[in-house]
Amino acid sequence: MPKIVRLTTVPLSLKLLLKHQMLYLSQAGFEVVVVSSEGKEWHDVLRSEKDIRKEVVPFTRKITPIKDLYCIWLLYRLFRKEKPDIVHSHTPKAGLLGMIAAWMAGVPVRIHTLAGLPYVSRPDKQKKLLAAMEKLTYRFAVEVWPNALSLKDAILKEKLVGEDKVRIIGNGSSNGVDLSVFNRANLQENHLVAATMRLSPGEDEFLILAVGRMVKDKGIANLVEAFVQSKIVNRSRLVLVGDFEQELDPLEIRTINQIKDHPRIVHIPWTDHVPYYLALCDVLVHASYREGFPNVLLEAGAMCCPVICSDIAGNRELAVHMKTALVYPLKQVAALKEALEFAFVKREVMQGFAERMYARVEKDFDRKNLHAEILNAYNRLLDRK
């Protein structure tokens, strides 16, 4: 039985970004070990994935050289003990430390999945360091799997890795979308009622939704400002689903106060009931400054919810302006405000965009198909050993 170790920096990534991949691999005949830092999400991961083993390594998301060296040592000892056939990492810190330790331990197949380039939106002083860390990660990997064509183009253009190491799995994305969960026909009435009660929408109120971490890079400040300035603010409600993360990429206090105090902004901490909010809302807005392959657009597409998004490479993997979505210039609050007003007035047009995006998502990004593609890639690499 081949053994695989999957690594992420925090268990939240295992829970949300890689859901059911480990279960699928276990059922396909792999012995699966998952490695991440400690966190409350482990309970849900172990319940969801089943038949996997958990190992905790105290990764940090910040640059902490002494702790990072200690984590490399812990990973090296773990890999020497477990003797895995494959080590597959996700997220920047787990990727860097995991690929170095796996190479040191002589693991034959070392894969890193790339879901975004954090250095793109960082100050110049940080960019060079973070780019060098990405380059080092790829150097120790046997293969690098960008989850989007735009990411592949970016790392090749920046000469971070040789083209011979880079592969796109399937049509992109890290995990596809579960079309049985993000499916209007499968929603449970009690959860739908509960979500409606949390929103308490007024009659004919236009509901605008954003899903994701409440951080600067997600364009939350731009969205809040555009909403507040819009002509439709008194006939709409902005629903923000996600947790504040003030450690790495904090929102300004002004934006946080607007979110908390504005009578037409509803903030909901992270919930597993995202499909229900997508079903209730009139449009999803994804104002992000940088993305790999954005899962939330896949989910909105699967739910046939109209989309407004920023004009960045990751979003353009799915969003085509005036065909499958409204795409506005990055960080342009005035343009986002106009897009919100257009979506309010032209609801039938927006629904037409949503139906075209749904057709693309259903055809190319079913989670079951992507899992099969990942398994095929593993078997190809194992045959190469």
N, C-alpha and C positions, 0 to 999 in steps of 0.2 A: 504493500500500500504506500503510494508516494505521500510525502509529508510536505505541507506548505505552511509557512508563517506569514501572516498578514499583519502589517504594522500601520498604525495611525498615531498622531501625536496625542489626541484626546479621544475618549470612547464615544463622544457625541458623533464623530465622523463615522464610526462603525454603525451607530444606530441609524443615522439619517442618510448618509451618502452611499453606504455599501449594504444596505439592508437586504438580507436573504442571500447575498453572494456566498457567504461561508456555509450556510445551510445547503445551498445547491452543490457546492464543492464536496461537502461531506457525503451527500447522497450520491455523488458521482464517484465515490471511492477514495477520496483524499482524507488523510488525517490532517485536521486543521487546528493550528494554534494561532490565537489572536493576541497581539501585544499592543498595549497602549498605557497611558498614565491612568492613575486612579480617577474615579468619577462616578457620580450617581447613575450614569447611563448604563453601566455594566449590567445591572439587573435586567434591563430591557434587552440588551444585546444577547445575553446568555439565554434568556427565555425565548427570544425570537429565532436565534440561529440554531441552537440545539447541537448536541454531539460535537462541541468544540471545547478547547481548553483555553483558559485565560492566563496570561502572564502580565504582570504590571511592571513597567519601567517608568521612573519618574521624569518623563519628558517635560520640558517647559516650552512655551511658545515664544518666549523672548530669547535673545542671544545671551546665553549664560555659559561661558567657556568651560569653567571647572565642572559644573553639573553635566554639561554635554559630554565631556571626556569620561566622566563616571558612567553615563548612560551607554557610551560606546563599549566600555569594559563589560557592563552588565549584559549587553546584547551579544558581545563576542562569546562570553561564557555560556549564554543561553543557546546560541547557535552551535557551539562545540558540543554541548550536551545533547541537543535535540537532533543534530545532523539532518536538517531539512533539505529536501530536494530543491525547493523554491523559497525564496524570500521576496515578498511583494509589498512594497511600501506605498503609502499615500500621505499627503500633506508634507510641507517643506521640511520641518524639523525631523520627523520620523524618517523621511526619505534620506536626508543627509547622513544621519547617524546610522540608520539601518543599512544603507548601501556600503558604508565604510566597514562596519562590523561584519557584515555578511561576506565581503571580499576578504577580510582578515581571517575569517573562519573557514574560508574555502568553499562556501556555498556555491554550487555550480550555476544555478539559474537565479539571477538577481534582476528584479523588475521594479521600476518606479513609475507610477501613474502620476501624470502632471495635470492638475485641474485648475491652474492659474499661475500667474507670475506676480508675486507680491511686490517685487521691486518696481513694477511699472508705475505705481502711483506714490512711491516714496520720495523723499527729498534726495537730491543728488548725492549727498554724502553716504546715504544708506544704499543707494542703487548699486554702486560698484561692489560693495560687500555682499549684498544679497544675490547679485548676479553671479559672483564668484562661487558662492555656496551652491547655487543651482548647477553651475558647471561642474563642480566637484561631485555632486550627487550623480550626475549623468556619467561622469568618468568611471565610477565604480559600478554602475549598472551594466548588465548585459543588454537589456533593452529598455527604452524609454517609451511610455505609452501616453502621449498627450490625449486629452479627452475631447479635443476639438481640432479641426483642420487649421484654424487660425493660430492656435498654440504651436502646432507643428511648424507652421511658416515662421512664427516669431522666433522660436529657439534656433531654427536653422539660419535665419537672417542674422541673428546675433552671434552666430558661430559658437553656441554653447555646447553643441554636440554634433557628431558626424551623422550624416543622413542614414548610414547603414544601421544605426542603432534604433531609429525612430519608426514606430508603427502606430497607426490608428486602428483601434479595435471596433469592428462593425462600422457604423456610421458616426461614431463618436458618442460622447457622454461617458460618465463613470459607471452608471448603473441603469441607464434607461429609465423607463417609468412603468410602474405597475398599473396596467390598464384595468385591472379588476378593482383596485382601490380608488384610483382617480377616474371614476365612472359614475355619472349622475344616476344611472339606473340602480346602482348598488348602495346608495346612501341610506343610512338608517334614520327613520323619522325622528326618533328621540334625540339623536345628536344634532340633527338639522334644527329642531325646535330650540335646543340649548344654545346653539350658535346664534340663532335669530334673537334670542332673549339677551345675549351678551351685546349684540349690536343695537338692539332697540331702534330699528330704523323707522323714520317717519313715513307717512304715506307718499309714494312716488319719489322717495329720496334716492338720489344717485349715489351708489356705493363704490368707492375707489379703494382698492386693496393693494398693500405692499406686504410681501412675505420675506423674511430673512433677518439677519443680525442687524440690530440697531446701531450701526457704525457709520463713520464718515464715508468710507469707500463704497458703501451701498447707495450713496446719493440721497440719503434720508433727508438731509437738510434742504437740498434742492427741491425735493418733493413737497415737504412741508411748506416751504416758502411759496412755491407755485400754487399750491392748493389755497393757501391763505389769501393770496393776491387775486385769485381767479374770480370771474364773474359768477361762477356757479357755487361759490362757497356756502351760500345760505340755502342752497337746494341740494346739498351733497353731504356726504360724510366720508372722512378719510380713516380707513381701518389699517392699523399697523400691527402685524403679527410677527413677534420675535422678541428676543431678549436684548437689553442694553448690554454692551460689552465696552466698558470704559477703561480697560487696562491697555489694550494695544492700539485701538483706532477710535478714540473717544469722540462723541458728538459734543459740540459746544453747549454750554449750559443754557444759552439762549434757545437753542433748538429743543433741548430736553424740556424746558419750561413751556415752550409752545405746545409740545405734545401733551404734556400733563394738564395744561390749563385751558386749551382751546375747546370750546363746547362742541365743536363738530369733528374733533379728532378722537378716535378710540384706540387705545393701545392695549393689545392683548399679549401677555407673555407667551413664550413658545408653547405650541400645542400640537398634538398629533392629528388634530382634526382639520388640517388645511383644506382637504377636499370640500368640506362643508362651507368654508368661507369663500372658496372659489365659486361654489354653486350659488351663493347668495349675492355676491358682488357683481357689479356691472362691468368693471374693467380692472385688470391687474396692471400695476405700474412697476417696472423694474428699472430704477434709475442708476444702476451701478456704474462705478468708474472703471472697473476691470472685472473680467470673468474668464473662466475657461469655457465650459459648456454649462450654461445656467439651468439647473434642475427646475427652478420655479417656472421657467418658460415651457419646459416639457409638461409640467403638471397643469399649467393653465391651458396648454394646447389640448391635453387629454380631456380636460373638463369643458372644452369649448368656451372658455372665458376670454373675451377680447383683451389684447395686450397693447400697452404703450411701453416703449423701452428706449434706453439711451443707445446712441449710435457707436457701439464698441464692437470689436471683432467677435467676442464670444456671443453676444446677443444676435449678431448677424448670421450665426449658424442656423438659426430658425426664423428670425424676424426679417421679412422683406417689406420695406416701406410701401404702404398703400396696397399691399397684396395679402400679407398674413398678419400685419401689425402696423401701428403708428410708430415710426422711429424718429426721434428728435436729436439734435446736436448735443453732444456731451456737455453737461454742466450748464446748459443754457436754460435758466429758470423761465425766461419769457416764452421760449419755445415749448417748454413743458406745460406751462400754463395754457397756451393756445391748444396744445394737444388734448388736455383735459376738457377744455371747452368744446373742441371738435367732437370728442367721444360722447359728450353729454347730448349734443344736438343730433349727431349722425349715428344713432344707435344701430340702425339696420345695416349701415355700411360696416360698422365695427363688428357686427355679428357675422357678416360675410367674411371678414378677415379671419375671425376665429374658426370658422368652419374649414377654411383652407389650411390653417395651421393644424387643426385636428387631423385632417387627412394625412398630412405629412408625419405627424407624430405616430399615428396608428401604424403607418406603413414602415417607418424606419427606426422606431425607438422603443418597441415593445421590450420590456425587461427580460422576458424569457429568451428572446433571441440574442440579446447581448450576453447573457450568462452563458449561453451555448458557444458564442464566439470566444469568450474568455477561456472556457474549457478547451476549446480547440487550440488556442494559442499556447496554453500550458502544455498540452500534449505534444505540440510541435517542438517546444523548447526542451521537453524531457527526452524526446527522441534524439535531440542534438547532443546530449551530454556525452 
